Amino acid sequence: MPNKINFKLLKKKVLRSSIISFTVIAIVALLLSVSAFKANEDSATINESLTELTKKQTISITREWNKIKKQSQKDFSNLEVILKSRKENLEKLLEAQQYSTFYLNILPDEILANVPANLTKYTEKRANNITGKLTYVHGHKFSDSGIINSVDFYYLNRSQNGDFDYQIFPTNRLETPTLRNGDTVTINNAVKLGENIVFQPYQIKVTAKSKIATSTAGHIHGNNTQTASVSKQSDKDVLISAATSEKTAVVILFNFSNDTRQPVTKEQVYAEMFTNPRSVDAYYEETSFNQVGFAPGGSGVTGWVTINNTNSDCGNNYEKWGSAAENAARNAGYNISAQHKIYFFPSTSGCGFGGIAEMPGNQVWINGWNGLAVYGHELGHNLGTDHASTYTCSFDGLPSTFSQQNSCSGFSEYGDSFDIMGQNGQFTTYRKAAMGYLSPANIKTVGTNGEYTIKPLEFKTDQPQTLQILRDPNSYTTKHIYLDYRRPSVIDNYSSTAPVVNGISIHLGPDYSAQTFSYLLDANPSTSTFSDSALAVGKSVTDPKTNIRITTLALDNNSATVKVEFLGPTCQKANPKIAAEPYEQWGNAGDTLTYSVTVTNEDNSLCSSSSFAIKSNKDYEGSGFTLSPTTFDLAPGQSQTKNITVTSSSELAAGYYAIQLKAYNISNTSYDSTNPAYINYKISSTDIIAPVVNITNPIDGSTVSGRVNIIANATDDSGVIASMQLYIDGALIKTYTGVSSFVYAWSSGGKGKNVSYGTKQIRVVATDNSGGVGEKIITVNVQK
């Protein structure tokens, strides 16, 4: 079964979370050095090479299958060699988070259905009717300037020992339906390789929504998870119960048997947590209007203790480190009784993260990062809250505060620099309301034209502090517009001239009861930064989707006055939507393949009908592919599905041809599908003869010593060898590109400490231009 957290993957990106049914972990990964950037560059090169190799192997398998079908005595030996190597590369693609590339390399159903039983262990399978309860894991990487990126991990069916039945991978996270921890989901027509399932966004359905939350009253450690059914409570009720009471916290400082560094003093940590003017406790007291704080529990912060563990294998051991640190602290005489336990250890690159927080829960692990931004963010996850994001929008091709769509194409998960769940600052009013820090009197729902006054969000009042304006009742994440006003405070320590305290901040978000992302909009979209995103006095913005106009009339230290106008419905044109399936099909050069394409007119009901056309990406226009038909006549809100035929040129070589489809309004071509559909036309190899490999020196079974020239050559019916690879005892020694022979000087007994003798295997693999693979294996006896 998959391990509960795969840190090998988490090292590369990071997460997003919400209310859950199990102990859910939000992970903050700290980028530890500039070398990590170099590693990412190297990784990109490796991924490109891996992608091309896997593609060649997949095509080679189709070629080998065509050859086997013509044999009276079926020989699957070469097919087994390719399948085995390809499976290893598919697993590497998952590790590299190349989920779309993995999906693109699915074998034809004919092969998957008919491959011999002894070879199925090397092939993927179609995954149908896979149902289970979801655990959603989210993490993030930090730099000195804040969080820099994120990644999501999804698991199905957690057992008592913490393992899962499957790890599942969406090919496109942004187009995947909203998934929450504890949801019951069903997956169909996806692809399964071992315990891993890769799926397209439309292949997963939520069949039952989660109504389970983790209790924060007791100590949750490892897999001893306390859960409580909340069938009679809303998500908001559960969140508020966890987030509106005073908390105690203790920080346990520990190091390892192989790393006894003490990078911070307990006094420094104590100050950041409890006593600095901008400490964690001060932050939560101010942002919650004294409803939540973090007081020292027990010793508050322990001195440094050393555990009898090394800092290796972080992914499997971080929970054990926490238990060991607790025991060591108790044995040293420290009192660690507290509701929230924070385990702080010296920066350890093997962990690949900056902090881990249960969400909701009461444990945090910190990887050498001492500061409010990380403590406060992670404890926010402990209390059950999610991220503060931004949308960058456009309208009619120009930067805009709003778009005509529910969402905008430019999305930054941690972009809101004024909220600690993005970067820094007090919670937005949306988040304060969701966590129960605002009273009904602080929330003004606006549905008519008028001038409205709101108070700053930093200070407790019995007056409105936010305006909630319904935008789209059918939208979840962007159902409402939220307006609030910031002024300088101890935590929001902005200068008096900062744009954020001299204007109104505009957010999109769901109902307050739905604890999820908030989205800051840019009221000054002509600049490239959100630092000036507030709507200044005398400025107006209009939402093209709703024709609602917002104007900042006046502001001072105590309040801001906003004018809201509902200008009345008009025809609102919008970008059409397009979808296509199946995602990929196999054929031969010159074949006509059929794809089901659906186009939806997203204009509102006040618009007239429109004609839409389909265009493909320019690389394929006039270059061997024809599409038919390509036009759709649609009323506003109408969807239509047509079978589109795609014909390739008979001259095209074997390979994958990713065709991008976009729908556009013929009368106004600026309205085209923001998210194109992709279809993959995959041409099987007609070259069914694999390269022939010879090793002319040394002789198979011979005895050798000292330096030996390994001489090999390869021939192919096409006359072209793309590459040759030399392996000794299974290890890749060298790759030769664009040659059909090579001579390699081999120190047969090894060098220095690596001297070894006895039987050794020499393997040479050749690949032709069609992806065909041939190999030759010999063994020799190496003597001194």
N, C-alpha and C positions, 0 to 999 in steps of 0.2 A: 504494500500500500504506500501511497505517497506520504513522505514526511509532512508534518503539519505546516511547516514553513520552509520553503526552499530558498535559503539565503544565497545559493549559487545564482539564482535569478534576481534576487532582491538587490544584489550588488550593482545592477546596471541601471535601475530606475526606481519608481516609488508608488503611493497609495491613496485610497479614498474609502470612507466608511460611513455607516449609519447604525440605527438601532438593530441589535442582533439577538440571536437565540443561543449563541455559544460565546465563549470568551473570544473576542475578536481583537486583533492586534493592529494598531495603526503604527506604521514604521517610518521613522525619519532617518534617512541615510545621509551621513555627512561625507562630503567629498573631501578626502583627507589631504590630498596633495596634487600639485600640478601634474605629477606622473600619471594620475588617473585620467587626465585629459588625453595624454599620449596613448594610454591603454585603450581609450575609446576609439581613437583614430586607428590603431592597429586592429581593433575589433571590427571596425567597419570594413577594412580590407579583407579580413578573414571571412566575414559574413558574405561579402561579394563572391569570393572564391568558393565558399561552401555552397552558395546558391547555384552557381554555375555547375559545380560538380554534381549536385543532387539532380539538377535538371538533366544533365547528360546521362546520368545513371537511369533515370526514369524513362527517358526515350530509348536507351539501350535495352531496357527490359521489354518494351513493346517490340523492338526489333527481334530480340531473342525469342519472344513468344511467337511471333510470326514464323520464325525459323522452326521452332519446335512443332508447330501445327502441321508442317509439311513432312515431318519425320515419321516413318513407319515405326521405328523403335525410338520412343521419346527419350531424349537425353536432357535432364534438367540440371546437370552439374554446373554449367556455366551460369545458368539463371540463378542458382543458389548463391554463387560467389557474388553476383551483382546485388541480389536482394539483401544479403547480409550486410554488405558495405553500405548500401543505401539506407538501411534501417538505422545504422549508427549515425549517419548524416542527418536523417530526419530528427533524431533525438537531439542532435547538436543545434538544429534549427530552433527547436523549442527552447533550449537553454539560452539561445541568443535572442529570444523573443521575436523570431521571424515567423509569426503565426500565419500570415497571408502566404508567404513563400511555401511553408509546409502544406497549406491547403492546395496551393497551385500544383503541387507534385503528386496529387492522388493518381493512382494507377487506374486504367480503364476497368469498368465493372466486369468485363469479360474475364480479365486476368484475376481479379480479386475473387470471383465466383468459382474459378476452375483451377487455381493453383493447387498442386498436390498438398495433402494434409501436412506432410512433414516440413513444408516451406511456409505455412501460414504464420509461423512464429516470427517470420521476418517481414510480414506485410501488414499494412493498415487494414481496417475493416470499417464497414458502414455502421454507424451508431444510431440505432433507432429505439424509441421509447425508453430512453435513459431518464429515470425520474429520481429525484433526491432532494434533500434539504441543503441549502446553499450556505457556505461560510465564505465571506468576502473579506479579503485581507488587502489593506492599502498602506502604502509607505511613501516616503519622500526623502530626497537628498538635500542637504544644506550646504551652502557656502557662506562666507562672511557676509554676503549681501542678502541672505535669506534662502528660502526653499527654491530649488532650481528645476526639479522635475518630479514626475510621479510614475507609479506603475501599479497595476491591479492584478490580484491573484484570486482565483475562484476555485473552491473545492466543494465536492459533493459528499454528503453522508459521513460525518465525523463519528468515529467509534469511541468507546470509553478510554482506549489507550492513546487517543489523540491522532490516530491515523485517519486517512480518508479513502473512500473507494476510488475516487477519480480527482484529478486536477483538470480543470477545463479552461480552454483558451479561446476567447473571441477574436476573430480576425480583424474586427474593427470595434474598439471599445466605445467610441463616440456614437456609433449607430446602433449599439446593442441596447435593447430595452432596459429600463431602470431595474437594476437588480439590487436587492437588499439582503443583508444577513438574516438568515432564517427563512427566506422565501423557499417555497417548494417549486421546483422547475422541472420541465420536461424538455428533452433534446431529441430531435429527429433529423435523420438524413445527414448527420454530421460524420466526422471521421475519427476513429479510435485507433490509437497505437499503444498497446499495453494498457496502462492505467491513465493515459492522457487522451483527452477528447478535444478536438479543434472544431469550432462551429462558426458558421456565418451568423450575423445578427438575427436574421429571420428564422433561424433553426432552433431558437430557444423560446419557450413560453413560460411565463409565470402562472402556475396553476393555483397557488395559494399564497397569500401575502403573510409575511411574518407579523406576529403580535406577541413576540417574546422579547424580554429584556433581561440583561444580566444584573443581578442584585449588586449594589455597591455597599451593602451593610456589612458583609463579612469579608474575610480574606480569601481571594481567589488566587490560587497558585497552581501552576502546571495545568493538569486536566481536571482538577477538583472544582468544576464549574457549578456555581449556584445559579439557577434560573427560576424565573417566576412567570407564570401565565398571566397575561394582562388582557384577557378577552373582553373585560368590561372597562378597560382603560384605553384611551387614545395614546398614540405615540407621544403626544405633548405631555399628557399626564405622567407617563413613565419618565420622560426626560426631566420634567420639573421636579419630580420626587427625588431624583438623583442630584440635582444641581442647585437646590435652594436651601441647603443647610450648611452650617459651619463644619469644616473638615479639619482633621489633623494629618500631618505628614511627617515622616522621618526619612532622612537621606542616609543610606548606609554606604560609606566609602570603603571600597575593597580593591585589592590588587591580586596578582596571581603568583604562583610559585615560580614562574619563569619571567615575571615582569613585576617588580616591586616598586615601580615608580609611584610617586605621590604628586601628581601635577597641580593639585589645588589643596589649600588648607581647609580644615573644617570650618574655620572662621569665615573664609571667603564664600563657601557654599551656604553657610547659615545666613550671611548677609543677603545673598541673592534670593534666598528662599523667604526670609522672614523679617529682616530689619531694614534693608535699604529703602529709601523713599519710593523707589520703583521696584520693589521686591515682588515675588510671586503673590505673597499674601496681600500686599498693597494693591496689586493689580486687580485681584478678584474682589477685594472689598470695594474698590472704586467702581468697577464695571458692573457689579451686581447690586449697587446701592446698599452695601453691608449685609446682603443676604447670604453671601458665601465668602469664606476666607480660608486660608491654609495656615493654621497655627502649628507651632512645634508640637509633635507628638513624641512622648518618651524623651529621649536625649536630643531630639531635634535633628542633629547631625552627629553621627558617630565619628570617632577617629578612624584612621586607616587600619584595616584588618587584612591579613593575607589568607587567602583560601588555598586549600590543597588541590588546586586545579590549575592547569595551564590555560592560556587564552586561545587554544586551538579549537577548531570545529564549533564556531560560535552558534551556527544554526541549530545544532542538536543540544547545545550545552548551556545556552544563556539562562534558561529557567533553573538548571542545576546550580549555576553560579549564584543566582538569587537565594536559593535555599542554603547553600554553603555560606554565603555572606551573612545571612541571618544567624546561623549557628555560631559563626566566628564572632559576630558582634555580641551575642548573648554571653558567650564564654569569656569575652573581654570585659564584661560587666556593663554593657550599654543597655539601656531600655529602648526597645524598638516597638513598643506598643503604639500604633497609629492606624488610622483608617487607610491612608495611602502610603505605600512604601516605594521609595525611589532608590534604585541600585545604581551607584555611580562607580565606574571603573576607568582606568587609564585608556586613552585612545588606542583602539585595537583595529588595525586595518582589515583583519580577517573577518570582522563582523560586517563591514560594508554599510553600516548605518550609524546615525547619530543618536537615535533614541527609539525606544519601543514603548507603546502605551496600549493597555487594554481599552477597548471602547465599547460600551462603558465598562468601568472596572476600577481597580485600585492599585495597580502596579505599573511602574515605569522603569525602564532600563536606560541609562544615559551613558553613551560612549565618549566620555572625556569632554563634554561640552557644557560649560558652566555659565548659564545666563538665562534671563527672563524669557527671551524669545523661544527657547527650546522647552524649558520647564513649563512655561505658561501654555504653549501650544499643546504639549503632550497631556498636561492635566486637563486641558479643554476636551481632549478626546476621552480621557477618563470620565468626564462629566457627560459625555455623549454628544458633543457638538461636532459639526463638520467644517468644511473649508470655506474661506472667503475668496471668491473668484472674481474675474473681470470678463466682460464681453467687449470686443472691438467690433463695431458694426459699420455697415455701409448702406446707402440708399441711392438708387440711380447711379451706381458706380462711384459715388463719392463718400468719403468718411462721414459718418452720421452717429448721433447719440443712440438712436433706435434703428431697427430695420423693420421691414414689413413682415419678417418671419417671427416665430416665437422666440428663436434664439439667433445668435450671430455667429459668423464663421470664425471670428477670432476669439479664442477661449484660452484663458490662463487660469489654471486651477488655484494658484496661490497669488494671483495678481493684485488683490486688494491689499495695498500696503498700509491701510489705516485700521486693519483688524488683525489681531494676533493670530487668528486662524488663517490669515493670508501671510502677513509679515509681522506687523506691530500694531499697537493701538487698542483702544477699547473695542468691545464687540459692537457691531452695527445694531441698530434698533430691531432689525429683523431677528437677529440672533438673541438679543436680550428678551424679546417677546417670546420666542420659542422656548427659552430656558426659564421663563416665569419671572423675569426681573422687572417687567413692565406690568402695571395694573391696567385694567380696561380703560381707565381715564387717560392713560398715556398714549392710547392708540385711537386715532381718528380715521374712520372709514369715510372716504369721499366718493360721492356719486353724482354731485351736481356742481354747476359752475359756482365759483365763489373764491373769496380770499380767506386763507387759513393761516393761523399762527402756530408755530411749534417752538418748543423749548429745546435747548441743547441736550444732547443725549448723555452727556457726562455727569449730570447732576440730578439728584432725586427731586421730583416735583409731582404735583397732582394735576398738572396740565398736559395737553398732548405733546408728545415728543416725536411722533412719526405719523405720516399720512399714508394710508393704504388705499390704492386706487385699482379697482378691478380692470385687468387688461384683456384676458382671454379665459373664460371659465372652463374651456376645454383643454387648456394647457396645464401641465403639472408644475414644471420647474419655473416657468415664467408667467404664472397666473396673475400676479399683481405687480404694480409699480409701488416702490416704497421710497419715501422722501424723509431725510433726516438732516440734522444740523449739528456740526461740531464746533466746540470752543476749546481753547487751551485749558489743560488741567495738569495734575501731577503726572498721570499716565500719558494722556494725550498732550505731550509737551511740545506742541507746535508753536512756532513764532506767531505773533499777532498778524503778520503779513502773509502767512502761508495760505495758498488758495483754498485749502480744505476747510479753513475756519472763516472764509469770506464768501461762502456760497452754500448751496444746497446739494447734498449728495443724493444721487439717484441710483436705486438698486432694482433689480428684478428678482422675484423669488416666488415660491409657492405659498400656500397658507402657512400661518405661524405654527400650526399643529404638525406640519411636515418638517422634520428636522433634517435638512439637507443643505445644499450649497446656497449661498447668496451670490448675486452677480452685480458688481459695480459697473455702471455705465459711464461713458466719458462725455460730459456736457461740453467739452472743448475738444472735439475730435480732430481738429486741424493740426494738433501737435501729436507727437509720438509717445507721450508719457501720460500716465494717470495721476501724476502729482498735481495737475491743475484740472482735475476732472469735475470739480464742483461747479454748479451753475451760479455764476456771479450775479450781483444785483443788476437789474435792467436787462438781463439776458433771458431768452426764451428758447425752448426746444419743443418740437412737435413730434409725436409718435405717428409715423405714417400708417401703422397698422390700425390704430383706433381713432386717429384724428383728435387726440387729447393734447392740449398745449399746456406747458408748465412754465411759469415765469417767476423769477425771484424778484419780489418788489422791494423788500427792505430787510435789514438785519442789524442787530447790535449785540452787546454782550449777553443780553437776557433772552432774546428770541429772534425768530426770522419769520417774515410774512411771505407767503407763497400764493400765487394766483393759479387756479386750475380751471381750464376751460374745456368743455366737451363740445367740439365744433360741429358735431353731427356726422353721420355716416356718409361716405362717398365711395365711389368705385376704387377699390384698393387692389391694384394688380400685384402679383407676387410671382416669385420664381416657381416654375412647375417642379414636380417631383418625378423621378424616374426610377424604376427598379427592373431588374432582369434576372432570369434564371433559366437553366442551371448556370452555376458560376463557371463551370468548365465542361467542355466536351472534346472527345477525341475523334479525329477523322484522318483522311488522307488528303494530300494536296489535290485541289480541284473539287473536293466534296462540298455539298451544300448542307449546312447544319442549321437547325431551327432552335431559336431561343424565344422564350415568352417574355415580352416587354410590356410593362404597365406604366402609363403616363397619367399623372393627376394634375388637373387645373386647380391651382391654389388661390385663384382670384376670389374676392368675396362676392356675395350674391348680387350686389349692385352693378357688377360688371356684365358685359355681354359675352356671348360665347367667343372662343378663340380657336385658332388653328395652331397646332404645334408640330414641329418637325424634329426628327432625330438626326443628329450628326455624330460622326465618330471622330476620334482624335486625329489630328492632321497627319500623323505618321502613317495612317492607313487609308487616307483618302487618295484614291487613284494609285494605290501601291499593291494591288493584288486582291483586295477584298471589295465585295459589293453587298449592300444591304437593301432589303425590300420587304414590305413597304416602309415608308418613313414618315408618314403624316397621320395626325390624330386631330379630329374636330371635337372639342369638349366644351360643355357648359361649365360655369363656375362650380367648383367642388366635385365635378365628375371625374371618375377614373375610367380608363379603358385599357384592356389588355389585348394585344395582338401578337400573333406568331410572326417573328421577324426572321427571315432566312438570311444567312451569311454564307457567301460563297468565296472560296479562296482561289488564287491562281494555281494552276496545275504545275507551275514552276517553283513554287515555294519550297524551301528546304524544311526538313523535319525540325520541329521546335515548338515553343509556346508563343502565341501571339495574343497579347493582352489588348483588347479593343475597348476603348473608353466610349461610352454612349452618353450624350447629353441631350435633353429636350429643351427647345427654345420656342418662344412665342414668335410666330412668323411676322406679325404686325409690329412687334417691338422686340428686336433681338437682344436687348439688354436684359430681358427676363429669361434667364436660362437656369437649368437645374444646378443648384449650388453643390450638391453631392452627386457626381455622376455615377452611373452604373457601369460595372465592368463585366465583360464576358471574355472567357479565355478559349481561343480556338487552338487546339493542340493537335499538331500533325505528327502522326507516328512515323517512325523511320521505316523506309522501304529497303534500306540497306540491311540485309539479314545475315551478312557474313562478318563474323568477328575477326579482329586482327589475330595473326599467328605470331607467337613470340618464340624466339630461340635464345638459349644461353649457350654460347659456344665455348666459354671458358669461365670457371673451371668445369670439369666434367662431373656429371651427376654421380655421387657415391665416391668421389675421389678423396684422397688425403692431401691437405694443403698445410702450409705454414708460412709465417712472415707476410710480406706484402704480396697480394695476389690481384691481378687484373681481372675484374669481372667484365666480360664482353657479352653484350646482348644486342639483338636486332629484332625488328618487328616488320611484318608486311601486312597489307590490307588490299582487298579487291578494289577499293576506291583509290588506292595509291597514296593516301594521305594519312599519316599518323599524327594525331594532335598532341599527345604527350606520352611519356614513359616514366614509370616510377619504380624505384629500387627499394625493396624491403629486405632487411636481414633480421631473422628471428621475430618477424611481425612488426618491427619498427621501421618507419619510413626514413630512409637514408637520404634520398635525393630525388627530385622531380626534374625531368628533362622536357622542355617544351619545343614542339615543332621539329623534332628529330626522329629518325627511325632506327637509330643505333647509338650506342654509347660504350665508352670504356671507363670503368671506375676503379681507381687504385684503392684496394681494401687492405687495411691492416688486420689480418684475419684473427689474430690473437688478442686484439685490443691494445690499449696503451695505459701506462701508469697503473692506477688503482682498478682500472676496468678490464684488466687482463682476464680472459677466460678461454678455455679450450673445450674440445669435445664436438659433438654433432651440432651443426648450425644449418639453418634453412635460408636459402636465397630465393627470393620471389621477385619477378619482374612483371609488371602490369602495363599493358599498352591500351590506349584509348584512341579510336579513330574519330573523324570529324562528325560522324553521326551519333556519337556516344557509345559505340560498340566497344566492348571491353574483352580483351583476351589476356591470358597470363601463362607464365611458365614457372614451376617450382622445382628446385633441386635441393639436395642436401649434400653437405661435405663434412669430412672429419678434420677438425683443426688440431694440429699438434704443435709443440714448441719448436 
